[in-house]
Amino acid sequence: MPYDLDLLDETAWRDLVDRFGYRMWAVARAFGLNSTDAADAVQAAWLRLVESAHTIRDPERVGAWLVTTTRHEAARILRGRAGDAPTGLPDEIPAPDGDPVAVMLTEEHGRRLWAAVDTLPMPCRSLLRLIVAAPEAGYAQLARRLDMPIGSIGPTRIRCLKRLRSLMEDER
């Protein structure tokens, strides 16, 4: 869906957040940032979009722009925290100057994955999204957030991942 970045209203912003927010969080977390630093990286990327919307040449590529900007922000936070540059980029996230076909395929896979997650019944959708957004959260935190018994989190997670895997395999 193309976006006129100069005319984004509240609904369009929500759509952007729904479509790309989880991917941005995954990118920030792939750098090994804790949840606070990851939130800072994601928030900074959104701020950069607000500041730079008028400079984006291809609004249809705003998702790739957000992911790349999140990567830059996460690396900046790491440099500031550690005092030196990160030693390398995570393997599962393509470099912005990498093969454009690989970048496109990775983004398409991410879209398909989250579309499949959205078809799962509750509490699978919420559980899997929480696990991605806050991977350091323990079962006790997840149980409180989802109003589930703590002993149900592990088995539910396993069932949800099996369903998701099955959906992704059926799609092939």
FENBELRA-V270347 format. One line per field, one symbol per residue. phi: phi as a letter, one per 20 degrees, with the letter a starting at -180 (. if undefined). Layout:
phi: ???
This chain:
phi: .fceffdfdgfffffgfffdgfffffffffenfffffffffffffffffffdgfeffcgfdffffffffffffffffffffenbfffaegfedfffefffffffffffffffffffgfefffeggffffffffcfefegffffffelcfgfefgffgfffffffgfffffff
